[in-house]
């Protein structure tokens, strides 16, 4: 897990205390504490020029639905295709972050790496299945993700699962959501019945969202749901109902609302970033229906144009970018700016 600066300061203080219990007899200052070991500290990141940091660049938010041996639509992928895409992301130095981490603006990944948000819609059994021991089965999307992260330790095992009612029915909602939340994955809202929110009145929109929130919190008490994926990408009217609302005693407030878009998202630090309408990219091969808007095509474009891609400086307390991009930065973030 990541260590905060506060934790690191505490480690150094404890080491200093242990190394010098008191002042020497001559009254001079105590001997300096030995330096903390490499396992206790995070080395300073390289200069932003070295890694060509650009934290105002684009971020791919990838969208998955179902793994199938025989894909029946553009929303299905084979397990082999899914694994190959994750392997590619790992090779190209992408590091997964959750949807909530992305919209919070706290993207704590190593210098020179790129954030990617892995999202899963519809809570299908191909995504999450646990065996009799309560462990993810290897051929589920979760099992494959964990295996890729094991082979590539820098590829963080996390994602956001946008769920509907009776999520992951083979395993059971409580068992599946409980496992995910205990292991650092995010559970998001996708409405109870996968409702087209554009067709509902205000009361219906709020009921569709709040009723699924109630099911999630019943399965995993204490869970905070910060992200919503719009079924069919359909925005309610008014759009503000996707962000906040209530039905009966259940109130919801989302940090991010996700579309079924066809292009990468802007950086959360970009002045034009809209957390209430975040585009996503459907996972898809280089050929096929609408492949020009799919993940393979977009990852190819980002690889060919690295200056347009979000590249971390390894310093989550600041927003680092080339001076030429200064106009993109949201004004509210000027105090965190680190142009070079």
C-alpha positions in Angstrom: 0.0 0.0 0.0 1.2 3.6 -0.4 2.8 5.4 2.5 1.9 9.0 3.1 4.4 11.7 3.9 3.1 11.8 7.4 3.8 8.1 7.9 7.3 8.5 6.5 8.1 11.4 8.9 6.9 9.2 11.8 9.2 6.4 10.7 12.2 8.7 10.6 11.4 10.2 14.0 11.1 6.7 15.6 14.4 5.7 14.1 16.1 8.8 15.5 14.6 8.2 18.9 15.9 4.6 18.9 19.4 5.5 17.8 20.0 8.1 20.5 18.3 7.6 23.9 19.9 10.7 25.3 22.5 13.4 25.0 26.2 12.6 25.3 27.8 13.3 28.7 29.5 16.5 27.4 26.2 18.0 26.7 26.7 18.1 22.9 23.9 17.4 20.5 23.0 13.7 20.0 24.6 11.8 17.1 22.4 11.9 14.0 20.1 9.1 13.5 21.0 6.5 10.8 19.3 7.0 7.5 16.1 5.0 7.0 16.4 1.9 4.8 15.2 1.8 1.3 12.1 -0.2 2.4 11.2 2.6 4.8 11.5 5.5 2.4 10.4 6.4 -1.1 13.2 7.7 -3.2 12.8 11.2 -4.6 11.3 11.0 -8.1 13.4 12.1 -11.0 13.1 15.6 -12.4 9.9 16.1 -14.5 11.9 16.8 -17.6 13.5 13.3 -17.3 10.2 11.5 -17.5 8.5 14.2 -19.6 5.8 14.6 -17.0 2.5 15.9 -18.1 -0.3 15.6 -15.6 -2.6 17.6 -17.8 -2.6 14.9 -20.5 -5.4 12.5 -21.5 -6.4 9.4 -19.4 -8.0 6.3 -20.8 -11.0 5.1 -18.9 -11.7 1.6 -20.2 -15.1 0.0 -20.2 -15.7 -3.8 -19.9 -18.9 -5.8 -19.8 -18.6 -9.5 -20.2 -16.0 -12.2 -21.0 -17.2 -14.9 -23.3 -15.7 -17.7 -25.3 -18.0 -16.7 -28.1 -18.6 -12.9 -28.1 -22.1 -12.0 -29.2 -21.7 -8.2 -29.4 -19.1 -5.5 -29.3 -19.5 -5.4 -25.5 -18.1 -8.9 -25.1 -14.4 -9.9 -25.1 -12.7 -13.3 -24.8 -10.7 -14.0 -21.7 -7.6 -14.1 -23.9 -8.3 -10.7 -25.4 -8.9 -9.2 -22.0 -5.6 -10.6 -20.6 -3.7 -9.4 -23.7 -5.1 -5.9 -23.2 -4.0 -5.8 -19.5 -0.6 -7.2 -20.5 -0.3 -4.4 -23.0 -1.2 -1.8 -20.4 1.4 -3.2 -18.0 4.1 -3.2 -20.7 3.3 0.4 -21.6 3.7 1.6 -18.0 0.0 2.2 -17.2 -1.0 1.9 -13.6 -4.7 1.3 -12.7 -6.5 3.7 -10.4 -10.1 3.6 -9.3 -12.7 5.9 -10.6 -13.0 7.6 -7.2 -9.2 8.1 -7.0 -9.2 9.6 -10.5 -11.9 12.2 -9.8 -10.4 13.0 -6.4 -7.3 14.3 -8.1 -5.1 12.2 -5.8 -3.3 10.1 -8.5 -0.4 8.6 -6.5 1.6 6.6 -9.1 5.3 6.4 -9.9 7.1 9.0 -12.0 7.0 8.2 -15.7 3.8 6.0 -15.5 0.3 6.7 -16.8 -3.0 6.3 -15.0 -5.7 4.0 -16.5 -9.2 3.5 -15.0 -10.5 0.0 -15.5 -14.3 -0.1 -15.2 -16.7 -3.0 -15.4 -20.4 -2.6 -16.0 -23.5 -4.8 -15.3 -21.9 -7.0 -12.6 -21.8 -10.1 -14.8 -20.6 -13.4 -13.4 -17.8 -13.5 -15.9 -16.3 -10.5 -14.1 -16.3 -11.7 -10.5 -16.7 -15.3 -9.3 -15.3 -16.7 -6.0 -14.6 -20.4 -5.4 -15.7 -22.4 -2.4 -12.7 -21.0 -0.5 -13.8 -17.5 -1.2 -11.0 -16.8 -3.7 -11.4 -15.4 -7.3 -11.6 -18.1 -9.9 -8.7 -17.8 -12.4 -10.8 -17.4 -15.6 -12.9 -14.5 -14.2 -12.0 -10.9 -15.1 -11.0 -10.4 -11.5 -8.8 -13.5 -11.5 -7.1 -12.5 -14.7 -6.5 -9.0 -13.4 -4.9 -10.4 -10.2 -2.7 -12.7 -12.2 -1.4 -10.0 -14.5 -0.7 -7.8 -11.5 1.2 -10.7 -9.9 3.4 -11.1 -13.0 3.8 -7.3 -13.3 4.1 -6.0 -9.7 4.0 -2.4 -10.9 0.6 -3.0 -12.4 -1.7 -2.3 -9.5 -4.6 -4.7 -9.0 -7.5 -2.4 -8.7 -10.6 -1.4 -10.7 -14.1 0.0 -10.3 -17.1 -2.3 -10.7 -20.4 -0.6 -11.5 -23.1 -2.9 -10.3 -26.8 -3.5 -10.7 -29.3 -5.5 -8.5 -28.4 -9.1 -7.7 -24.8 -8.4 -8.5 -22.5 -11.4 -9.3 -25.4 -13.8 -8.6 -23.3 -17.0 -8.9 -21.2 -15.9 -5.9 -23.7 -13.8 -4.1 -23.8 -10.0 -3.8 -22.7 -9.7 -0.3 -19.7 -12.2 -0.7 -18.6 -10.6 -4.0 -18.9 -7.0 -3.0 -17.4 -7.8 0.4 -14.3 -9.3 -1.2 -13.9 -6.4 -3.6 -14.1 -3.7 -0.9 -11.7 -5.6 1.4 -9.1 -5.8 -1.3 -9.0 -2.2 -2.5 -11.5 -2.3 -5.4 -14.2 0.2 -5.8 -17.9 -0.6 -6.0 -19.9 2.0 -8.1 -23.6 2.4 -8.9 -25.2 1.4 -12.2 -28.8 1.6 -11.0 -30.9 -1.2 -9.6 -32.4 -2.4 -12.9 -30.1 -0.9 -15.5 -32.6 1.9 -16.1 -32.4 4.3 -19.1 -32.4 7.5 -16.9 -33.2 9.7 -19.9 -36.7 8.1 -20.1 -37.6 8.7 -16.4 -39.0 11.7 -14.6 -37.0 13.2 -11.7 -38.5 10.9 -9.1 -37.9 7.8 -11.2 -34.2 8.8 -11.7 -33.6 9.2 -8.0 -35.4 6.0 -7.2 -33.4 4.0 -9.7 -30.1 5.3 -8.3 -31.0 5.3 -4.6 -32.5 1.8 -4.6 -29.2 0.4 -6.0 -27.2 2.4 -3.4 -29.4 0.8 -0.7 -28.7 -2.7 -2.0 -24.9 -2.0 -2.1 -24.9 -0.7 1.5 -27.0 -3.5 2.7 -24.5 -6.0 1.2 -21.5 -4.1 2.5 -22.5 -1.8 5.4 -20.5 1.3 5.7 -19.5 1.4 2.0 -19.3 4.9 0.5 -20.4 4.9 -3.2 -18.7 7.8 -5.0 -19.1 6.9 -8.7 -22.1 6.3 -11.1 -22.0 4.8 -14.6 -25.0 5.8 -16.6 -26.8 2.8 -18.2 -26.6 3.2 -22.0 -24.7 6.4 -21.4 -28.1 8.1 -21.1 -28.1 11.3 -19.1 -31.1 12.2 -17.0 -32.9 15.5 -17.2 -31.7 17.6 -15.4 -28.2 16.1 -15.5 -27.6 17.2 -11.9 -29.8 14.3 -10.7 -27.0 11.9 -11.8 -24.7 13.7 -9.3 -26.9 14.1 -6.3 -30.4 13.3 -5.1 -32.5 11.1 -2.8 -35.4 8.7 -2.6 -37.0 8.2 0.7 -34.3 8.0 3.4 -31.5 7.2 0.9 -29.5 10.1 -0.4 -26.6 9.8 -2.9 -23.7 12.1 -3.9 -21.3 11.1 -6.6 -17.8 12.5 -7.2 -17.9 11.2 -10.8 -20.5 10.3 -13.4 -19.3 8.0 -16.3 -20.6 7.9 -19.8 -20.4 5.3 -22.6 -18.1 7.6 -24.5 -15.6 6.9 -27.2 -12.5 8.8 -26.3 -10.0 9.3 -23.4 -10.9 11.6 -20.5 -9.3 14.9 -19.8 -7.1 15.1 -16.8 -9.0 15.8 -13.6 -6.7 18.9 -13.3 -7.7 20.3 -16.7 -10.0 23.3 -16.6 -12.3 21.7 -19.1 -12.7 18.4 -17.1 -16.3 17.7 -16.2 -16.7 15.2 -13.4 -20.4 14.9 -14.2 -19.8 13.6 -17.7 -16.6 11.5 -18.0 -16.1 9.7 -21.3 -15.0 6.1 -21.4 -13.5 3.8 -24.1 -15.1 0.4 -24.9 -12.6 -2.4 -24.9 -12.3 -3.6 -28.5 -9.9 -5.0 -31.0 -8.3 -3.0 -33.9 -11.0 -4.1 -36.3 -14.8 -4.5 -36.1 -17.8 -2.3 -35.6 -16.8 1.2 -34.4 -13.2 0.0 -33.8 -12.0 3.5 -34.6 -13.4 4.5 -31.2 -12.3 1.4 -29.3 -9.5 0.7 -26.8 -6.9 -0.7 -29.3 -7.1 2.3 -31.6 -6.9 4.8 -28.7 -4.0 3.0 -27.0 -2.2 3.1 -30.3 -2.9 6.8 -30.7 -1.6 7.6 -27.2 1.5 5.5 -27.7 2.2 7.3 -31.0 1.6 10.7 -29.3 3.1 10.4 -25.8 3.0 14.2 -25.2 -0.8 14.0 -25.2 -0.9 11.3 -22.5 -1.0 11.9 -18.8 2.5 11.1 -17.5 3.0 11.2 -13.7 5.8 13.2 -12.1 5.6 10.9 -9.0 4.6 13.8 -6.8 0.9 13.6 -5.9 1.0 16.8 -3.9 1.5 18.9 -7.0 0.3 19.1 -10.6 3.3 18.9 -12.9 3.2 19.9 -16.6 5.2 21.6 -19.3 4.9 25.4 -19.1 3.4 25.5 -22.5 0.3 23.8 -21.1 -0.2 26.2 -18.2 -3.5 27.6 -19.7 -5.1 24.1 -19.3 -4.8 24.1 -15.5 -8.0 24.6 -13.5 -7.7 28.0 -11.7 -8.6 26.3 -8.4 -5.4 24.3 -8.6 -2.9 27.1 -9.1 -1.5 26.6 -5.6 -0.5 23.0 -6.6 1.0 23.9 -10.0 4.5 22.8 -10.7 5.3 23.9 -14.3 8.7 23.2 -15.8 
